Amino acid sequence: MRLRTALALALAAALALAALPASAGKPSKPPAGTSSKDLTLVGETGDNRRVVTFGEAFFTDAAFQDDYAYQGTWNGGFRVVDISKPWRPKPVAEVDCGTFQGDIGVYGDLVFRSIDTPVAATTPEETCDAAPAVPGFEGIQIFEVGKPGKASADDLVTAVATDCGSHTHTVVPDPKRKRVLLYVSASATSPVYDNDPVWGHECSVEHDKFQIVSVPLDAPEDAEVIADVPLEGGHSCHDIGVLLSKRTKLAACAGMQGIVFDIKNRVEPERLSSFTFEGVTGWHSAMLSKDGSVTAMGWEPGGGVGPECEAGDPDFFKSIFFYDTESGDLLGTWVLPRPQTAQENCTIHNYSVIPNRKRDLLSVGAYQAGTYVVDFTNPEQPKTVAWYDPPPLDPNALTLGGSWGSYWYRGFVYSSDITKGLEVFRLEDRTVKAKSEKVDLLNPQTLVWDGVRGKKKHRRR
């Protein structure tokens, strides 16, 4: 989501919803809660955290490990949800610590949370509730959670400041070196400030990089920034998609350009290719196919708050773009198949690759357009496998809500919904169910995959 940054955010966001356009007649789609026959809502946490001023602890992204989902909150921290019974997800801990924007990651006992607005903190503990200030701390919070059901702000072990903060981060395991790396996406380069006198980080318009944070598994309190990765005109990354397999290790930066890196050396990424699309003003999300031969890119017209999926909107406003990773050629696009109303904020937002041994599949969250499963085994002709399209939150006015991201985990599709919490779907597609691995760790933007048999070749278009 491109709602962001510092003191300006606090004021602008408070006014944002009041400025949203009013209803423009009857909804232009079928009535409430429609879905394809093979995707069924089977469980939900039943929350109702409506967004009024952007000061609320509404939900952002989600990460998964063992029997738990870790769900970030925009202005408040994160929570832990027991998903051992997917049809009955149960929140078991709420951690009140941190400000905007709250994207989340997990690895072992460690939980990582992004902060993307400077605050007047002088210690890690003060990052929980310090007031906005420029300059000030922004970056990564690191928690050590021994018992997920009893997680609290007391589990915070350190905070690592990063230049221009952390809009989101990508978890990159490096177990051979007994560490986990975080590729930090700054997104916006504002507010601008010089070296912070407490933390030493800065933010400049010429950012043009992403940073790597190293977290020692045996001493997470010693986490630090260890590398700057130049983007050479990419300005900054909004999200960074990562593929780690036995044969292929790649990272894709979604910035002003889409940039693909070879990350065989995880701390010295090597630029391979880049791509743009006329009219796309900045990429938002990036993922890689299981063999790395295809890079999937999406963007966010309207900044996440606008209704950009109406029937009259251009197709490229509501598309995922599939590129040949090696050449940078555009192979094809998938267009959201269901038009939305003027009362629904909508773009393609966060998605992940399903670890399927037969097909290349994405689980897609698209705000109030809901959740989709897309087959891009043939990226020139991607197909919709299944979908769930909820009704507008308010049929009379545009309000913010919907699926922040949707993820396949242990045989179910989980949607982290901005206002409703965690929703759980059963997908009946036999090939997906029979050929998909039931992993025990899933982070947004990261695919760890060992089932690759070789790269596919794609025609130049």
N, C-alpha and C positions, 0 to 999 in steps of 0.2 A: 504494500500500500504506500502511496506517495504522499500521505498526510504526514508532515514531519517538521522537525527542527525547532527547538529552543523556545525563546520567549515569544517569537512571532506566532508559533504554533498555538500556544495557550490562548492568545486572543483570537486569532483567525479561526481556530477550530470551534471556539465557543459560539462564533457567529455563523459557522458554515451551514448548519442544518436549517437555521432560520432563512437562509438565502436560497435553499433548494427550491426548484420549481414545483408548483402545485400540480395536482392531478389534471390530466388533459383528456377527460372522458373515460369511457369504459375500457377495461383492460383488453389488450389485443391478443390474449392467449387463452387457452382453455382454463377452466376454473381450478380451484385449489388442489394442491398436492398431487398433480398428475405425474405418472412415471411410466417407463417401459415395463413390460410384464416381467422382465427378469431382474429388476432392481427394486428391492423392497425395504422400506424403513422398518427395522426390527427392534431398535433400542434408541433411547435418548436420555440425556440428563435432565431435560425439562427446565432449563434455565430461562430467564427472561430479563436480560441485561440490556435494555434499550439504550441506544446512544443518544444523549441529549446535548452534552457540551464537550464531548471528547475528554472529559475528566474522569469518566467511569472506568471501572476495571472490566471492560468487555473483552471478549476472547480474540486472540490472534492465532498464531500457528500452533501446531502440536507435534510432539515427538513421542516415540513408542519404544518401550523396553520391557521385556518379559510380560507380566500381567498388568502393566500400568501405561496410561497415557499421561504425558506431561503437557499441559495446555497453558500457553502463555496468556497473560492478560495485559491489556494496553497500558493501563496506568495503575499498577498495583503489584505485579510480581508474576506468579504462576500458580497453578494448582495441579494436584495429582488425582487421577481418576482410575479406580480399579476396573479393569476390563476383563477380568478372568471369566465373567459371564457377559459376553458382548451384548446380549439382549437386555441386560440390566446394568449399564455402566453406572458406577457409584463414586462420586467425589469423596475422597478420604482425607485430603489435606489441602489447605489454602495458605499460600505463602504471600504475605503482604510486604513486598520489598521491591522498589524500583519504579521508574517512570516510563514514558513513551520509549520504544514501541512494544517491547516485550516478546519478540520472537525467541524461540526456545530450542535447545538441543540437549541431548543426554548421551552419556557414555559411562558405563559402570556406575559408580556412586556419584558421578559428577553431573551436575545440571548447569547449563550455560544459558544466560539471558542477555539480550541486547538492549542497550540504552542509547537512544539517538537524539537526546536533547541535553545540553549542558546543565549541570546542577551544581550548587555550591557545597560540594562534599570535599572534605579533606581527609577522610578515612574511608575504607570500604564500607563500614557500617553506616556511614552517613549517606551512602548512595541509595539507601532504602527510601528515605523520605526528605532529602534535601530539596530546597526550593530552586527553581530555575535561575541560572546565572551565567553570564558570559564574560570571561571564559569560565569554564567549570568542567567537572568530570562528565565524560560520555565514553562509552565503550562496552566492555564485557563484564558482567557479574558472574562469579563462579561459586556454586554451592556444592557442598559435599553432603549428600543425602544418604545416610546409612539405612534408614527405615522410611520408605516412600510414604507410608500411611501416617507418619509423624513428621513430615517435612515442615520446616518453619524458617523464619528469617534468621534464626540462630545458626542455620547451616551455611550461611554465607562465609566463605573462607578468604576471598580476595576479590579485587576488582582491577581490571587492566584497562587503562585509558588507551584509546586508539584515535588516530587523526580523523577528525570530522565524525567521530562516534561510530556506532555499529547499528546500521539500519536493520541488518540481519546478519547471520553468520552461517557458515557451512562447516559441519563436523567432519574432519578428515582423520580417521584413526591411523596411528603409526605405532602399532604395538611392538614391533621389533626394537624400537628405540624407547619403549616404555613411556610413551607420551601420546597425547591426542593434540592435533593441530586444529585451529579454527581459522578459516579463511573469512576475513571480516569485510563485509560490504558496507560502504559508507553512504551510498546513494547520493544524497544532496551534499553540496559543499557550502552550507550555511548553517548557523551564522559564522562569519569569518573572524578568526582571532589568531593571535600569535601564541608562542609557547605558553601554556598554562603554568603559573608559578608553582603549583602544587604537584601536578601530574606530569608536566612536560610535553603534553601533546599539543597539536595545533590544528587549524582548519583553514585551508586556502582554496581559492577558486581554481588554482592550478593543481589540485589534488592528484588526478591522473594516475591512480594506483589502487591496489588493495593491499592490506596488511595481513600478516600471518602471526597468530598468537600460538605459542607453544605452552602446553599445560603438562608438566611432569605428573605421571599417574601416582607416583609415590610422594609427591610434594606439590600438590596443586596450588598451594599458597605462593609458590615461586614462579607462577605463570608470567610470561612477558612477551612483548612483541619482538620477533626475531628476524623479520624480513619485510621489505617493501617490494611489491611486484609491480613494475611499470606497465601501464596500459597503452602508452604511445598514442594518445589521442582518444582513448576510450573514456576519458574523464573520470569515471568511477563506476563501480559495479552496483547494481541494485540487488541482484541475487547472483550466486555462483553455484552452478550445478556441478557435481563431481561424480565420476565413475571410477570405481576401484575394482579391477578384476585381475585374474592371473596374467592375462595377456595385455590388457589395456588400462592405462591410468591417465585420465583426462579431466580437465576442468573447463567449464564454459562460463564466461563472464557476461551477464546481461547488463550492458551499459549503453552509452551513446552508440557504440558498436557492439555486436556480438563477437566475442573473442574466445577462441579455443586454445588451451594450453596443454602441452604434454607435461604431466606431473609425475613421471617416473622418479624424479627427485622432488619430493613433496615440498621442499622449501625453496627450490629454484625452478619454478614453472618456466617452460620454454614455449613461446608463442608459435602456433601452428597456422592458424587461419583466422579470418574475420569476415563479417557480413553485415549488410544493412538492407533496409527495405524502404523505398520511397514513401514518405508520409509517416513512417514510424519515428517519433521524436525521441525515443529512448526505450530500450528493452527493459522488461521487468523481471521475467523468469526464464530460466534455462535448465534443460535437462538433456541427458545423453541416452541414446538407445543402449541396449545391453552389450552390444559389441562395439559401441562407440562410433559407428559409421554414420549415424544420423544425430544431429543436434536439433532439439525442439526449442523454439523461442516464442515467447509471448510478450505482450506489452499492455499498458494500462491507460488508454485514453480516458479522460475525465477524472484521473487521479483516484479512482476507486469509489468516488461519491456520486458520479454522474450516471444517468441511465443511457449507457452507450451500446445497448444490445437491442434497440428497437428495430422493427422491420425496415425502416427507412435509413438506418445507419449503414455506412459502407461495410462491406464484408471484412476488410482488413482491420476494422475496429474490434471485431469479435472473432479473431482467428488465432490459431497456433500455426507457426511457420516451421517447416521441416527442411533443414539444410544438410547437404553433403558435408560432413565434418572436414574432410581432407581438402576438397576443392573450394568450399564456400558457396557452391551453386544451390539455388533454391530448387527443391525437389517437388514440393507441394504444400498445400495448406488445408487445415481442417477448420471449417466455419461453424460456429455455434448454430445448431439446427433449429432452435426454438426461439422465435422473437420474444422479447420481454416488453414490459409496459413502461410508460413514463414514470411510474411510481417505484421502479426498482433500480437501485444502483447495480451496475453490471459491467464487468469486463472479464476476460480470462484472467484468473489470478494465479494461485499456486497449484502445482500438479506434480505427480511423481510417476516414475516408471514402475510398473508391476513386474516383479521378477518371475516372468513366465518363460518356460523352456521352449515354447513353440512360437509365440507371437510377441511382437513389440506392442505394448499397451501402456496407456496413460490413464491415471485416475485424476480427474480434473475438478477443481473447485472454481466456480465462476460467480461468486457473490450470490445475489438473489436469483440468478438463473439456476443455481443448484449444483448438482454433482453429475458428472458424465464419465463414462469409460470409453476411450478412443483407441482403436486399433490402427497403428501406423506401420504394420509389418511391410506393407507397400506404401512408402511415404508419399508417392505420387497420387495415391488414391486412399487417403485415410478414411476410416469408417467409424460411425458411432455404434458402439456395442450396446450401451445401456445408458439410461438417464433418469434423474429424479428432479422435477422442477416444482418447487414449492410456490404457494401463492404469495403475492406481495405482502410484506409485513403490515402495510397500511394501504388499503385500496384507494385512499383519497389523497395521499400525500407521499412524496418521496422521502424515505427514511433510510438510514444506513443499516445494512445487515447482510446476511447470507453467508455462504461458504467461503472462508478465508483460504482453505486448502483441503483437498481430499486425498486420502491415502489408503492403499491396500495393505492390510496387516493381519496376518494369521487367518486368512480366509474370509475377512470382512472388509468392507470399505468404510472408513471413518472420515467424517466431515467435521472439521473444527469450524463451528458456526459462530459468527460474531456476537449474536445476541442469544442464541438458543443453547450454546454450549457444545457438547459432543453428540453427534448423531451417528448411528450405526446402521449400515445397509448390508443386506444379504444379496450377493450377486449369483444368479442361477446359471450363468453361462458355463457349460461343462468344461470347455477347454481352459478357461481361466481357472476354474476351481481345481481341475485335475493336474494342470501343468505348472501351477504357480507355487513357488517355495514359501513356506511359512517361517519367515525369519523371526528372530527374537530381538532385533534392534532395527529401528527405522527412524532416521532423521530427515527433516525436510531438506531437499536439494542433494542428498547423498544416496547413491546406489552402490552397495557392495555386492558384487556378483561373481560367482565362480563357475557359471554354467555356459561360458562362451565357447563356441566351436570354430570361430573364424569370422573375419569381416565380410560383409556383403558389399557388392559393388552396385552403384546406382548410375543410371544414365544421366548425362548432362542434359539440363533442360534448356 
